[in-house]
Amino acid sequence: MRLTILGGGGFRVPLVYGALLADRAEGRVGEVVLHDLDAGRLHAVSRVLAEQAAEHPGAPRVTTTTDLDEALRGADFVFSAIRVGGLQGRADDERVALAEGVLGQETVGAGGIAYGLRTVPVATDIARRVARLAPDAWVINFTNPAGLVTEAMSRYLGDRVIGICDSPVGLGRRVARVLGVAPGDAFVDYVGLNHLGWVRGLRVAGRDELPRLLADPALLGSFEEGRLFGPDWLRSLGAIPNEYLHYYYFNRETVRAYQQAELTRGAFLRDQQARFYARAGHPDVSALAAWDRTRAEREATYMSENRETAGAGEREEEDLSGGYEKVALALMRAVARDTRTTLVLNVRNQGTLPSLDADAVIEVPCLVDANGAHPLATAPLPAHATGLVSSVKAVEREVLAAAESGSRATALKAFALHPLVDSVTVARRLTDGYLAVHPGLAYLK
């Protein structure tokens, strides 16, 4: 089985390869093709993978290429993890937004819109090429903003593109852990959009254990989301929100913390990864050791401004190991081997949430088999969550329309309608600011 990784020079690729090395079952991936536009990054990451493979006889063979069509031909699975504009683009997204007093996070608010506007045209071109060159391939999308990009690609690939994210996995794991439940024994009732969802139940043998957690303030305050949001707010919601909802529920505090930070998250990662790639490409350096050290620092500082604002403290050791690579592997196993499993994924709605149309990509538990991912029936969201989901989905649709039409006015509308942008005047300045710093947005007229 052949897996093509787009963004193959990306920092997190060794996580995916590490998951493949642990898979010894029949029908596993035997060849990995790394595609990236940056040959230097490909070289550095391939050195990390070679060190990983050295301890695993029979490891998947790795090849690299900067030719997209070559990478796609013959692929059984295509894993998309590209970053249009690189980390400098992410840093610029944050800087432009924060100068206007609004959030610049890469998937939420103004930053997410700017990132989407320059990513969607590239993602749709990839989708068209996959449809032409590898029509039987399944595309697993991790490119952010994951829900928006998955929806853009689904217009050309239908249900053969599936979005993944590690946030729901981590949240479900933490809720299960604090309740003393093995994650594999629990069904997590998680519903929403990517980075905009809520755990509404945790069922074990048919019994919902979440009310037990919500009724115990001490237990609620003992894990990351409890410290981040506060037990009282979680009890008011009657659910456990995805950590990214902190940007909505505590927006003023978060924007202030980001404005006061010495470096934004994008700028921190830009500088950190520049050091890593410089070291990992050197023949006298262990690329794997350099990667391990960099990853540990990266994971420990994840959402640090939010945790500092809430007084949530350091991340727990169990939450420093990522998780999206395990979702990707479980998804590939289920499809390739027709072994049914349930995963929280980004898929087309198909009537699951009555407030959204059939083609809207949502993030919900899905039954996965050889025919793909099928969203499971779920109870409607409460009114407050439905309103927020509908509002953000409407913004995503404006981003898709702007990317398709090249309309600057439609892009401005996307900024102005987002719940975290409080003025049309600010939206105009954001549009001007992003057009000034991103050459990739020159298509907007």
Salt bridges, closest charged atoms under 4 A:
ASP23 OD1 - ARG333 NH2 3.34
ASP23 OD2 - ARG337 NH2 2.72
GLU31 OE2 - ARG2 NE 3.90
GLU31 OE2 - ARG61 NH2 3.22
ASP69 OD1 - ARG129 NH1 2.88
ASP69 OD2 - ARG132 NH2 3.90
ASP92 OD1 - ARG95 NH2 3.21
ASP93 OD2 - ARG118 NH2 2.91
ASP93 OD1 - HIS438 NE2 2.64
GLU94 OE2 - ARG90 NE 3.63
GLU100 OE1 - ARG429 NE 2.75
GLU106 OE1 - ARG83 NH2 2.92
GLU106 OE2 - ARG90 NH1 3.26
ASP125 OD2 - ARG129 NE 3.18
GLU151 OE1 - LYS393 NZ 2.67
GLU151 OE2 - ARG397 NE 2.50
ASP159 OD1 - ARG348 NE 2.92
ASP166 OD2 - ARG12 NH1 3.78
ASP189 OD1 - ARG200 NH2 3.40
GLU209 OE2 - ARG207 NE 3.38
GLU209 OE1 - ARG212 NE 3.00
GLU225 OE2 - ARG174 NH2 2.64
GLU243 OE1 - ARG174 NH2 3.86
ASP271 OD1 - ARG270 NE 2.93
ASP284 OD2 - HIS282 ND1 3.96
GLU299 OE1 - ARG315 NH1 3.36
GLU316 OE1 - ARG177 NH2 3.26
GLU316 OE2 - ARG227 NH2 3.40
ASP319 OD1 - ARG173 NH2 3.80
ASP319 OD1 - ARG174 NH1 3.37
ASP319 OD2 - ARG177 NH2 3.48
ASP357 OD2 - ARG397 NH1 2.72
ASP359 OD1 - ARG348 NH1 3.57
ASP369 OD1 - HIS374 NE2 2.92
GLU396 OE1 - LYS393 NZ 2.74
GLU398 OE2 - LYS413 NZ 3.35
ASP432 OD1 - ARG408 NH2 2.15
